[in-house]
Amino acid sequence: MHNLLIIDDESSIRETLKVALKDRFNLQTAAGGKDGLNLLNEGDIDLVLLDLIMPGMNGIEALKAIRQMKPHLPVIMLTGTSMVKAAVEAIKAGAADYLTKPFDPEELILVIQNALSKHSLEKEVKRLHQEINTVYNFEHLVGISQVMHDIYEKIELLADTKTTVLITGESGTGKELVARALHYNSSRRDKPIIAINCAAIPETLIESELFGHERGAFTDAQGKRIGQFEAAHEGTLFLDEIGDLSLTTQAKILRVIQEKEFMRVGGNQTIKSDVRLITATNKNLEEEVKKGNFRSDLYYRINVVPLFLPSLRERKEDIGLLVKHFIRKKAAEEKKPVKEIAPDALASLIQYDWPGNVRELENIISRVYTLSSGSTITPNDIPETCRSSVKSMPLTQGHSSGEINFEQAVKEFEKDLIVKALKKNHYVQTRAAQMLGISRRMLAYKLQILGVSIDQIAAKDN
């Protein structure tokens, strides 16, 4: 049940409201503004019913104080029929609604429920905004490798510009995640970002998908359709696998980029376009241009700033962090405890080549987390396809020739990861621990058992 606070100097009004509302809400009452503010400060209140005319602190003064204490708390003003104008002014000052005395019980409950529903919706919208900002800032672009550090820097530089970005790399490397990071760190973040996989839409439908169509434009066009260029107005349009588009569609996209306008299929009205275009491909567009499969003028337009995402096998030092990240993500989704991963299980994941890149790793971790029975993921939980690629690991520089076991390999991997984290954070252990996703105490423990001396590695840097 929701908690309501009634602030009114008339005891009869307080009693009337208590009788009408006691079966639906938890109620607290106060005979004046100051007493009401004290109760509000002490308790968990979901809505306030506030009398407009009271001795001492009047309703408007109390409303202003409530707005300072709890800016988003819904307040419904209570007023006589002759004071409606003042109640309207109270709404301008931040009240959610007002009720005139005497109260109709059904109207009273309806107004309260509407205010609570609106407040709940506003909180959900705020939560979703926060979730979007969390998901698509840099938190989910996981990596400590130098190449990922360079990508973070480029995103920061490019995000709040109008520059057209071409993201290249193998399938599964996270191109859409980068596009969304660019969008949500820009001034367009409150406008839509629309992602289209150009390779997944038939050629006969792609123009309608991009530009929309008018009724009767073709056989199945029963009504007008808004295209994605129009839907993404003032936002961002992400065209994934742009290298799969036909030359005809490429020409129409080029016109939108140049003229900043387009027409729906079957239409004759010009529609203005204010869209930031981000594109991606796993093809070599330069080679496609030479072969005549991709327009050179469009290529030069979309390739203003190229951003290459490396394959996962090219940044294996990030696999450990990614594994822990995906385990935490899956645990949060399932509302279950975070599982540990055994060193030899992690070693097999590090050695695997990951042809499907980060997407494949996330899918594997999701499946392993769900199917593993214990609190620790063991080598037996890892799919055979990943384990079969692991035979032995060559010794790293500084060891004699031969082979080392999984445990030693993981220790060396952890040591290298920790040193890189410390260097990137100027040897501040708290920040390095945050980057690694472990506690400050755990980092100190790892430094001790791995024999890492911060003073020594810092001296080498200098």
NORKA-V106331 format. One record per backbone hydrogen bond with DSSP energy under -0.5 kcal/mol. CO is the residue of the C=O (numbers start at 1). NH is the residue of the N-H. E is the energy in kcal/mol with one decimal. If there is no record, write none. Layout:
CO;NH;E, CO;NH;E
//
This chain:
2;4;-0.6, 2;26;-2.6, 3;46;-3.0, 3;47;-1.2, 4;28;-1.9, 5;7;-0.5, 5;49;-3.0, 6;8;-0.6, 6;30;-2.5, 7;51;-2.6, 9;11;-0.6, 10;14;-1.9, 11;15;-2.5, 12;16;-2.3, 13;17;-2.5, 14;18;-2.1, 15;19;-2.4, 16;20;-1.9, 17;21;-1.8, 18;22;-2.1, 21;24;-1.7, 21;25;-2.0, 25;27;-0.5, 26;4;-3.3, 28;6;-3.0, 30;8;-2.2, 32;36;-2.2, 33;37;-2.3, 34;38;-1.9, 35;39;-2.1, 36;40;-2.4, 37;41;-2.1, 38;42;-1.5, 39;43;-2.5, 43;45;-0.9, 46;74;-0.6, 47;5;-2.3, 48;50;-0.6, 48;76;-3.1, 49;7;-3.2, 50;78;-2.8, 52;54;-0.7, 52;59;-2.3, 52;60;-0.5, 55;57;-0.6, 56;58;-0.7, 57;33;-0.6, 58;62;-2.4, 59;63;-2.7, 60;64;-2.2, 61;65;-1.9, 62;66;-2.5, 63;67;-2.5, 64;68;-1.5, 65;69;-2.1, 66;70;-3.5, 70;73;-1.6, 74;48;-2.1, 75;77;-0.5, 75;96;-2.7, 75;97;-1.1, 76;50;-2.8, 77;99;-2.8, 78;52;-2.7, 79;101;-2.5, 80;83;-1.8, 81;84;-0.8, 83;87;-1.8, 84;88;-2.3, 85;89;-1.7, 86;90;-1.7, 87;91;-1.9, 88;92;-1.8, 89;93;-1.3, 90;95;-2.2, 91;94;-1.4, 97;77;-2.5, 99;79;-2.5, 103;105;-0.6, 104;108;-3.0, 105;109;-2.3, 106;110;-2.3, 107;111;-2.7, 108;112;-2.0, 109;113;-2.7, 110;114;-2.4, 111;115;-2.1, 112;116;-2.4, 113;117;-2.6, 114;118;-2.5, 115;119;-2.2, 116;120;-2.5, 117;121;-2.4, 118;122;-2.4, 119;123;-2.1, 120;124;-2.0, 121;125;-2.5, 122;126;-2.3, 123;127;-2.4, 124;128;-2.6, 125;129;-2.3, 126;130;-2.3, 127;131;-2.7, 128;132;-2.8, 129;133;-2.6, 130;134;-2.1, 131;135;-3.1, 132;136;-2.6, 134;137;-0.8, 138;141;-0.8, 140;142;-1.2, 145;149;-2.1, 146;150;-2.3, 147;151;-1.5, 148;152;-2.4, 149;153;-1.9, 150;154;-2.0, 151;155;-2.5, 152;156;-2.2, 153;157;-1.9, 154;158;-2.6, 155;159;-2.6, 158;161;-1.4, 159;161;-0.6, 164;305;-1.4, 165;167;-0.6, 165;279;-2.5, 166;168;-0.6, 166;307;-2.7, 167;281;-1.8, 168;309;-3.0, 170;173;-1.4, 172;358;-0.6, 172;359;-1.6, 174;178;-1.8, 175;179;-2.2, 176;180;-2.5, 177;181;-2.0, 178;182;-2.4, 179;183;-2.0, 180;184;-3.1, 181;185;-1.0, 183;186;-1.8, 186;189;-1.4, 188;191;-2.4, 192;236;-2.3, 194;238;-3.1, 196;198;-1.0, 196;240;-2.7, 197;200;-1.6, 198;201;-0.8, 202;205;-1.8, 202;206;-1.4, 203;207;-0.6, 205;209;-2.2, 206;210;-2.3, 207;211;-3.1, 208;212;-1.8, 209;228;-2.3, 210;229;-2.6, 211;227;-0.5, 212;265;-2.8, 213;225;-3.0, 214;217;-2.0, 218;221;-1.8, 220;222;-1.8, 221;216;-2.8, 225;213;-1.5, 227;231;-2.3, 228;232;-1.9, 230;233;-1.4, 232;235;-2.9, 235;276;-2.4, 236;194;-2.4, 236;238;-0.5, 237;239;-0.7, 237;278;-2.4, 238;196;-2.8, 238;240;-0.9, 239;242;-0.6, 239;280;-2.1, 240;198;-2.5, 241;244;-1.8, 242;245;-1.7, 246;250;-2.4, 247;251;-2.0, 248;252;-1.4, 249;253;-2.1, 250;254;-2.4, 251;255;-1.7, 252;256;-1.6, 253;257;-2.2, 254;258;-2.4, 255;259;-3.2, 256;260;-2.0, 260;273;-2.6, 262;271;-3.2, 264;267;-2.2, 265;214;-2.5, 271;262;-2.0, 273;275;-0.5, 274;234;-3.6, 275;277;-0.6, 276;237;-2.7, 276;278;-0.6, 277;165;-0.8, 278;239;-2.4, 279;167;-3.1, 280;242;-2.2, 281;169;-1.0, 283;285;-1.1, 284;288;-1.9, 285;289;-2.5, 286;290;-1.9, 287;291;-2.0, 288;292;-0.6, 288;293;-2.5, 288;294;-1.1, 289;292;-1.0, 295;299;-2.1, 296;300;-2.3, 297;301;-1.2, 298;302;-2.4, 299;303;-1.8, 305;166;-1.9, 307;168;-2.2, 308;310;-0.6, 311;314;-1.1, 312;315;-1.5, 315;318;-2.2, 316;319;-1.5, 318;322;-2.5, 319;323;-2.8, 320;324;-2.1, 321;325;-2.5, 322;326;-2.8, 323;327;-2.1, 324;328;-2.4, 325;329;-2.4, 326;330;-2.4, 327;331;-2.5, 328;332;-2.2, 329;333;-2.2, 330;334;-2.5, 331;335;-0.9, 331;336;-2.4, 340;377;-3.0, 342;346;-2.4, 343;347;-2.3, 344;348;-1.5, 345;349;-1.4, 346;350;-2.2, 347;351;-2.0, 348;352;-1.2, 354;357;-1.6, 356;359;-0.6, 356;360;-1.1, 357;361;-2.1, 358;362;-2.6, 359;363;-2.1, 360;364;-2.5, 361;365;-2.6, 362;366;-2.4, 363;367;-2.1, 364;368;-3.0, 365;369;-2.8, 366;370;-1.7, 367;371;-2.4, 368;372;-2.3, 375;340;-2.3, 376;378;-0.5, 377;342;-3.0, 378;381;-1.5, 378;382;-0.7, 379;382;-1.0, 383;386;-1.3, 383;387;-1.9, 384;388;-3.0, 386;389;-0.6, 387;390;-1.7, 389;391;-0.7, 393;404;-1.2, 396;399;-1.3, 402;395;-0.8, 404;393;-0.7, 405;409;-2.1, 406;410;-2.6, 407;411;-2.1, 408;412;-2.2, 409;413;-2.2, 410;414;-3.1, 411;415;-2.5, 412;416;-2.3, 413;417;-2.4, 414;418;-2.7, 415;419;-2.4, 416;420;-2.1, 417;421;-2.2, 418;422;-2.5, 419;423;-2.5, 420;424;-2.5, 421;425;-1.2, 422;427;-3.8, 423;426;-1.5, 425;428;-1.9, 427;429;-0.8, 428;432;-2.2, 429;433;-2.7, 430;434;-1.9, 431;435;-2.1, 432;436;-1.9, 433;437;-0.9, 433;438;-2.3, 434;437;-0.6, 439;443;-2.1, 440;444;-2.0, 441;445;-2.1, 442;446;-2.6, 443;447;-2.6, 444;448;-1.7, 445;449;-2.5, 446;450;-2.2, 447;451;-0.5, 447;452;-2.4, 448;451;-0.7, 451;453;-0.6, 452;454;-0.6, 453;457;-2.2, 454;458;-2.4, 455;459;-2.1, 456;460;-1.9, 457;461;-1.5, 458;462;-1.6
//
